[in-house]
Amino acid sequence: MGKGISSRQKEMLFYLMTTKLQNKHTSLIGIISDTHGFLHPMAAKALKNTDLIIHAGDINGPVLLSTLQSIAPVVAVRGNMDKGKWALELPETEIVEVGEVLLYVLHDLNKLDIDPAAAGFSAVISGHFHHPFCEKTNGVLFLNPGSASLPRSNYTASVALMYVHERSLDIKFIELE
């Protein structure tokens, strides 16, 4: 099992990544969740040209994070299935700044304990429910990319791509066949 990166290295990577993204006119963010230890080859391909990958939890191991980090910088939160010492290094929530846009990331939307509109967030990104979802409420985009490995009901495994242009967010779901 990989050791992962230290908290200090993570802070520096996040600072450098945030600075890089703030200097871009348009950014492409890959959003993935509920991988449960398996990175679908089509998910890796869909995330290939992203500037940043956000993993909304249920990763199930540091090896998967290392694989994603080889594609693009990664911001990840801990899901309910993320257990062990490696998982304790992951926050339960994360704030990501992409240019003029603030994103709030957590695993289970039912645990949202802030008013994202009042806090100035453009979007709330979550996982947990294993099906894709995208809806705007009170000016805030709520996005769940679906499960990249274990979809529920009649859904297909999926990830999402978020195109950020100034304060505009455009979402594209990618089904993993």
C-alpha positions in Angstrom: 0.0 0.0 0.0 1.3 3.5 -0.9 2.1 5.9 1.9 0.5 8.8 0.1 1.6 12.4 0.5 2.1 14.3 3.7 -0.2 17.1 4.9 2.4 19.7 4.1 2.9 18.3 0.6 -0.9 18.3 0.1 -1.1 22.0 1.2 1.7 22.9 -1.3 0.1 20.9 -4.1 -3.3 22.5 -3.4 -1.7 26.0 -3.4 0.2 25.4 -6.6 -2.9 23.8 -8.3 -5.2 26.6 -7.1 -2.8 29.3 -8.4 -2.5 27.4 -11.7 -6.3 27.2 -12.1 -6.8 30.8 -11.1 -4.6 31.9 -14.0 -6.6 29.9 -16.6 -9.4 31.5 -18.5 -11.3 28.2 -18.8 -10.7 25.1 -16.6 -11.8 21.5 -17.0 -12.6 19.7 -13.7 -13.1 15.9 -13.6 -15.5 14.8 -11.0 -15.6 11.2 -9.8 -17.1 9.4 -6.8 -17.8 6.0 -5.4 -15.0 4.1 -7.1 -14.8 1.6 -4.3 -11.2 0.6 -5.1 -11.7 0.3 -8.9 -10.8 2.9 -11.5 -12.8 2.0 -14.7 -10.5 2.4 -17.7 -13.0 4.6 -19.4 -13.1 6.9 -16.3 -9.3 7.3 -16.5 -9.6 8.1 -20.2 -12.4 10.7 -19.5 -10.3 12.4 -16.9 -7.1 12.4 -19.0 -7.2 16.1 -20.1 -8.6 17.6 -16.9 -6.9 20.4 -14.9 -8.1 18.9 -11.6 -9.9 15.8 -10.4 -12.3 16.0 -7.5 -13.1 12.6 -5.9 -16.3 12.9 -3.7 -15.5 9.9 -1.5 -15.8 6.1 -1.2 -12.3 5.7 -2.7 -11.4 2.6 -0.7 -7.6 2.9 -0.9 -4.6 5.2 -1.4 -3.6 3.3 -4.6 -6.6 4.6 -6.5 -5.7 8.2 -5.4 -2.1 7.7 -6.6 -3.4 6.5 -9.9 -5.7 9.6 -10.2 -2.8 11.9 -9.2 -0.8 10.5 -12.2 -3.6 12.0 -14.4 -4.1 15.4 -12.8 -3.9 17.0 -9.3 -6.6 15.5 -7.0 -8.8 16.9 -4.3 -10.6 14.1 -2.4 -12.9 13.8 0.6 -13.5 10.8 2.8 -16.6 8.7 2.2 -18.4 6.4 4.6 -16.6 3.4 3.1 -13.1 5.0 3.4 -11.6 3.3 6.5 -8.1 3.0 7.9 -5.2 5.4 8.6 -4.9 6.6 5.0 -8.5 7.7 5.1 -8.1 9.7 8.3 -5.8 12.1 6.3 -8.8 12.9 4.0 -11.1 15.7 5.1 -14.9 15.1 5.3 -15.4 18.3 3.4 -13.3 20.4 1.1 -13.5 23.9 -0.5 -12.1 24.2 -4.0 -11.5 27.6 -5.6 -11.3 27.6 -9.4 -10.9 31.1 -10.7 -14.0 33.0 -9.5 -15.9 29.9 -8.6 -16.1 28.2 -5.1 -17.0 24.5 -4.9 -18.0 22.7 -1.8 -17.2 19.0 -1.7 -18.6 16.3 0.6 -19.5 12.7 0.2 -23.1 12.5 1.6 -25.4 15.4 0.6 -27.6 14.5 3.6 -24.8 15.8 5.8 -24.6 19.2 4.3 -24.7 21.5 7.3 -24.2 24.9 5.7 -26.3 27.2 3.4 -24.2 27.0 0.3 -25.9 30.1 -1.3 -25.3 32.2 1.8 -21.7 31.0 1.9 -21.1 32.1 -1.7 -20.6 28.6 -3.2 -21.3 28.2 -6.9 -21.7 24.4 -6.6 -22.0 21.5 -4.1 -20.4 18.3 -5.3 -21.3 15.0 -3.6 -21.4 11.3 -4.1 -22.9 8.5 -2.0 -26.1 7.8 -3.9 -24.5 6.0 -6.9 -26.5 7.8 -9.5 -25.8 11.0 -11.5 -27.7 14.1 -10.5 -27.4 17.8 -11.5 -29.8 20.5 -10.4 -29.6 24.2 -9.6 -31.3 25.4 -6.4 -31.2 28.9 -5.1 -28.4 29.7 -7.6 -26.2 26.8 -6.4 -25.5 23.8 -8.7 -25.9 20.5 -6.9 -23.9 17.8 -8.7 -23.4 14.1 -8.1 -21.3 12.4 -10.8 -22.8 9.0 -10.1 -20.7 5.9 -9.2 -17.7 5.2 -11.4 -17.8 1.5 -10.5 -21.0 0.4 -8.7 -24.1 2.2 -10.1 -27.4 1.5 -8.6 -30.8 0.8 -10.1 -30.9 1.3 -13.9 -28.0 3.8 -14.0 -24.7 3.3 -15.8 -21.4 3.9 -14.2 -20.4 7.5 -14.8 -18.2 10.5 -14.1 -18.8 14.2 -14.8 -16.8 16.9 -16.4 -17.2 20.5 -15.2 -16.2 23.2 -17.6 -15.5 26.4 -15.6 -15.4 29.6 -17.6 -15.3 32.7 -15.3 -18.4 32.1 -13.1 -20.1 29.8 -15.6 -20.4 26.1 -14.9 -21.2 23.6 -17.7 -21.6 19.9 -16.8 -21.2 16.9 -19.0 -21.9 13.4 -17.8 -19.8 10.6 -19.2 -21.3 7.1 -19.1 -18.7 4.3 -18.6 -19.8 1.4 -20.7 
